[in-house]
Amino acid sequence: MYAITGASGQLGRLVIETLLKSVPAGQIIAAVRNPAKAQDLAALGVVVREADYDRPETLPAALNGVKKLLLISSTEISGRTTQHRAVIDAARAAGVSLLAYTSMLHADTSPAQLAIEHRQTEEAIAASGLPAVILRNGWYMENHLMALPAVLEHGAFIGAAKEGRFSSATRRDYAEAAARVLKTDDHVGKIYELAADEAFTLADLAATVSKHAARTIVYNDLSEDGYARALEDAGLPAPFATLLADADVAASQGALFDDSHTLSRLIGHPTTPLDTVITTAL
């Protein structure tokens, strides 16, 4: 039995979609906070169980019979370590034979604030004694494209990354890697730095959108505070805006760049090219 936490989210659904290509639906557990939001998965034959990170009492039943577990990191802005520890404790009690965790690229050395709770979770997993593998996902390509409608309207990307290079991959690429790790052996004790084959600066991203949109798109580099304020003005909660601006500054220091090609080797083919991502998004 395979279990995926946060299975009703974007990454979790893609992991399940990938697993379904070779694993019977009845062997896949979608562990979700709200089972009502996963009825489409249930209709496919996937086992849907309630698993609320904030209600540890729901976790033992959710993980009953599970052999391989993918712990997808919580999307909360803070307090994620406590949530993750609850799942780790339940996994240990359930006798899970493999715990895979979606961490952050170079979490052990990254200056980004977002990396702090990932480091703490990795430490908790190590202390638990569970057989585990750490999937340090790079930035999601989709993060860059959330503002694409506004970018096309105003003719500019904004950020605070200077000339920092992003090795951003698509959620589907990361999902395929997670599914591969769950389905195959010899991953226990490994840490995978997962990133796209192709890295780019935000100016490169703007130039690529310009090429495919047939209009001029520029990149305007802001100060960290200026970028955070701009994100707040666009409607993001202040704490989240602050974290995203901090991540851009970390990217300017190389925190979101990786050229190891570990992701493409793990999935057995090149990661999705930037040109493909942009044309699809447009």
Protein Blocks (a to p, Z undefined) as FASTA:
>chain_A
ZZdehklbmklmmmmmmmmmmpcfklpccddfblmlmmmmmmnopacddddfklmklmmm
mmgoiabdcddddfbfghklmmmmmmmmmmmmnopabdcddddehklmocbfklmmmmmm
mmmmmmnopacddddddddfklmmmmmmmmmmnopacdjeljaccdddcfklmmmmmmmm
mmpghknopacddddfbdcdfklmmmmmmmmnopacddddddfklmmmmmmmnopafklm
mmmmmmmmmmmnopagcfklmmmmmnopacddfklmmmmmZZ
